[in-house]
Amino acid sequence: MVREQNLFPDLSWELSEEGIVAGVDEAGRGPFAGPVVAAAVILDRTAIPEGVNDSKKLSKSRREALFDQIMSSALVGIGIASTAEIDEINILQASLLAMRRAVSALKIPPDVVLVDGNKDPDLGIKTRTIIKGDAISLSIAAASIVAKVTRDRKMCAYAEDYPHYGWERNAGYGTAEHRKGLSLHGVTPLHRRSFAPIRKILNDN
């Protein structure tokens, strides 16, 4: 289905479906370290926080504020796939696993799920995959915020145990600071050994 894309996400996709609709998105497919986190959100359409948008288009402080509003006004499920699971089944399959866990964590099962991207996580219920869905659907945008903030907070906590990589600033992505930490202090249990840069360090050593 092709729709004209608005400048901001709206409820067009949600209103085109019958029953309870959840939006699903993930955060953390690209980093060198840490889990991948997915969120499923069923919005209360009478109490949608103002300014919900693709998490990548929001400042950190705005994401944090919207996270609190979404958590207090919507039904939210969060799913996580660990570093070990990423290495075992690959990052794509781990992302889909986290999505399934997020939907399963919802207190009310949805009738329809709108998923960001083009991969169906095989939820066993009606699913619509939407490319760039976080910029189109308010439910997916809300899920993108919840997933991003949840994962960022986890990486900040992990940074206290592994302080040499700047995870509180880079969330595990392969920044210059992170790469320098790897060269000086090596690989931690939270690094994704299946990712080429980490695998190369291990092979070189």
N, C-alpha and C positions, 0 to 999 in steps of 0.2 A: 504494500500500500504506500503510495507516494503522497506526502502532504507538504504544503508550503511551510517552510520553516520560519517561525517568528524570531524576533530579536531576543525574546525571553521565553523560558519554558512556560507552558500553560497546561490546562486539563483536557486538551482536545483528544488525546489518546485515551485517557481515562473515561471520558464521557462517551466514547464510541463503543465501550464495552459494557456488558451487563454484569451486575453483581459486584463483589468486593474486589478492588484492584490494588495490587501492590507494585511498587517500583523497586527494582533491584540494581545495585551497582557494586563495584569492588574498588579497592585501593591497594596499591602495592605490587603490581605485576613486574615493574621494572627494577626495583632496588636490588642491591647486592646482598642485603641482609634483612632478616625479619620475616614475619608471616605475611600472608595475603589476607585481607579482611574484606568481607562483604556485608552489606546491609540490605534489609528488606523493609520498606516503609509503606504503611497504609495511612494515607493522610485523612484527617478529619476535614472535609471540604468546607466546613463552616469556620474553621480555625487554622487556616494555612498561614504560617509566618510570612510576613512581608519580606521580599527580597531573596527568596529561595532561588538559587541558580546553580549551574554547574560549579562544583567546588573549586575547580581550577581558575575560575573567573573571580573568586572572592578572596579578600585578604584573610590572613589567619584570624584576626580578631573578629571579623564578620562571620567566618565559619564557626568559630567557637560560640558566638552569640546565637546563631541560627541552630547549631547543634542542640543547645539547651532548650530552645523553643520547640524544636521538632520532637525531642525526647519527651517533653511534657504534654504535647498536644496530639501526637500521632501514635499509632501502634508500630513498634520497631522490633525487628529481629536482627541479631548480629551473628555472623558465622565466620570462623577463622580456620585457615589451613596453615599448619606449622611449617617451619623451615624443613623439617625432616620429610613432611608430606610433599612439599614442593620438589625436593630432590628425588623422592621416590616415584612420583607420578607425572612430573613436569609442571611448569608454572600455569599453563593453560588449564590442565585438568584440576590442579589445586584451586584455581580461581573458580571454576565451575562447582567444585566440591564446597567451597566456602559459601557460594550462592545458595546451594541446596540447604546447607546448614542454617543460613540466615532465614530462608523461607520457613523451614521447619521450626525455627525459634519464635515465630509469630504466634501470639496467643489465639488469634482467629485465622484459620486457613483462608487464603484468598481464592477467588474463583478464577482470576486472571492475573498473570504476572507480566509486567513490562520489564524487559531486561536490556540494559545498555550493551551495545555491540551487536555482533552478528552470530554469536554462538549460543545455542540453546542448551541450558544446563540440565535438561532432562528432569524436570520437576514432577512429571506425572500429572500436571494440570495445564490448562490452556496458557500458552506462553507466546508473547510477541517480542521478537528481538528488534531493537531499534538502533541503528547506527547513529552515533552522537546523541543518544537518547537523553543524556544528562543536560543537553542544551535545549531539548524539545519538551520533555515530560516533567512536570513538577514532582511527580512521585519519584522518578529516577534521580532528579536533581537533589531531592531531599536525601535519598539513599546515598548519593555520592558524598554529600556533606557528612553524614553519619559515619560512613566507612572511612573517609579521610581523617576526620578528627579522632576517631577511635584508634586508628592505626598510628597516627602521629603521637598520641599520648602513650601508646605502648612503646614506641621507639624511644621516647624521652625517658621512660622508666628503664628500658634496657641500657640506655646510655649511662645510667648510674653504675651499672655493673661492668660495663665496657666503655670507659670514658675516653678512649683514644681515637675515636672514629667520627665524632661530631654528629652522632645520630639525632641528637636533640635539635640540630639545625638542618640536617640533610635527609632525615627519615630513612637512612640506609641506602640512598641513591649513591651512585658512583662519582661523587664530587672529588675535586682535587684533595680536599681535606680528608675524605674517607680513604682515598687511594694512598695518601701519605701514611695514614694510620695503619693500613694493611702492610705497607712496605716496612714500617718500623716495628709493628707489634704482631703481625701475622693474622691468621684467620681464627675467628671465634666460633663457638658452636652455633651461633645464630647466622653465620654466613651461608649462603646458598652454594653448596659445592658443585651443583649441576650447572651453575652459570659460568661461562667461559673465563671471565677474568679471575674468578676465585679458583677455578680448576687449574688455570695456568700457574697461579702462585703455589698451589699444592704440588703440582708436578715439578716446578722448578726447585722446590725444596726437598 
